[in-house]
Amino acid sequence: MKVPFVDLKAQYQAHRAEIDAAIASVISETAFVRGKYVANFENAYAEKYGTKYCVSCANGTDAIYLTLKMLGIGAGDEVITTANSWISSSETISLTGATPVFVDVEDDFYDIDPAKLAARISPKTKAILPVHLLGQPAQMDAIMAMAQKNNLHVVEDCAQSHFAELSGQRVGTFGIAGTFSFYPGKNLGAYGDAGAVVTNDEELAAKVRMFANHGADRVNKHDHAMEGMCSRMDGLQAAILSAKLPHLAAWTMARQQKAARYNELLAGVEEIVTPTVRPGASHVYHVYCVRAQRRDELQVFLQERGIDTTRHYPTPLPLLKAYERFGHTPADFPVASRHALEILSLPIYPELSDEQQDHVVESIIKFYRHE
Ligand SMILES: *Cc1c(COP(=O)(O)O)cnc(C)c1O
């Protein structure tokens, strides 16, 4: 039996008619870049978040960069982020000219550890960029309190956490802005690259919108009050996302049910640590990450049995060659460094069948019991 890590075909097949119709209308109207379909998606997404604004862009990395840049962050500034994420969370900080400052993660929840954050705030710190990694909300109450005390912006990287909540509030609405990726494999995925920023800040929304489109004036597109970049959402992506958005709540519940089922089936396997959900949080399981004894051997064994797994992430960000300049060692990030040796992401997606899930679990049990 094959268990792919994600299965985008299964979702397309289940919703083929709606998606094909959405694509056909964009093409017949030649609404290829920005335009009606993009505006419709922005409005629908803002409504789901209860925010005044949603500004679309080309991808989730740009969503972070555009936001940091339009908050005025640049050379000489520092932005604090987590030691474990995809490199977008930190490369965008460097792209503005600022310096990323990394903080270790919580042992149980894999997000930035607020207890270790205060020590990294300096007179140069301008913002905190928490990442709701794997779909697990970061500890926003502590982060927001620290940000308010030190007069810092908070930009939430929500690329893995569409519809995740903390105390009934959607992540992405705690800080000044939430940034999203709609990369195909994300919980809400386009058929190519796409991204967006949600915010209630009128000035920030206007600036991001302008900067993402060459600094062009909204009324007269040949008036440029500033230089910008070209980071726009395609009409095709917007129409596909609009067709998929009404299903996101059900897909999220399906992910949560699969996660609960994994937790239950793996409860007796003492070599595996299953995920813990932060109290008061709704985890949306973009990734189902366990910690496993003899992780590398287990991963090979599962692969031999047709099961794809991966690691989020194999190397903590500050220990990547890209950040050699900081001279960090694993001892600077003891939790993230230990996690890197133990974490394993198992297949999870709304269409994952019980049979596939059973095959994953039975294989894990077989590995440890030497059956
Ligand atoms: C996917 C991802 C991004 C970037 O999204 P793209 O759309 O691929 O640019 C940013 N941050 C995190 C944590 C991600 O997982």
The ligand as an SDF file (V2000), in Angstrom:
LIG
                    3D

 15 15  0  0  0  0  0  0  0  0999 V2000
    5.1990   27.6380    3.2700 C   0  0  0  0  0  0  0  0  0  0  0  0
    5.7260   28.5740    4.3070 C   0  0  0  0  0  0  0  0  0  0  0  0
    6.0650   29.9100    4.0220 C   0  0  0  0  0  0  0  0  0  0  0  0
    6.1670   30.4690    2.6400 C   0  0  0  0  0  0  0  0  0  0  0  0
    5.1990   30.2560    1.7760 O   0  0  0  0  0  0  0  0  0  0  0  0
    5.4280   30.2900    0.1720 P   0  0  0  0  0  0  0  0  0  0  0  0
    4.0550   30.4990   -0.3130 O   0  0  0  0  0  0  0  0  0  0  0  0
    6.0010   28.9740   -0.1870 O   0  0  0  0  0  0  0  0  0  0  0  0
    6.3370   31.4120   -0.1340 O   0  0  0  0  0  0  0  0  0  0  0  0
    6.4050   30.7390    5.0630 C   0  0  0  0  0  0  0  0  0  0  0  0
    6.4720   30.2980    6.3190 N   0  0  0  0  0  0  0  0  0  0  0  0
    6.2080   29.0120    6.6390 C   0  0  0  0  0  0  0  0  0  0  0  0
    6.2850   28.5980    8.0650 C   0  0  0  0  0  0  0  0  0  0  0  0
    5.8320   28.1140    5.6480 C   0  0  0  0  0  0  0  0  0  0  0  0
    5.5670   26.8390    5.9710 O   0  0  0  0  0  0  0  0  0  0  0  0
  1  2  1  0
  2  3  1  0
  2 14  2  0
  3  4  1  0
  3 10  2  0
  4  5  1  0
  5  6  1  0
  6  7  2  0
  6  8  1  0
  6  9  1  0
 10 11  1  0
 11 12  2  0
 12 13  1  0
 12 14  1  0
 14 15  1  0
M  END
$$$$
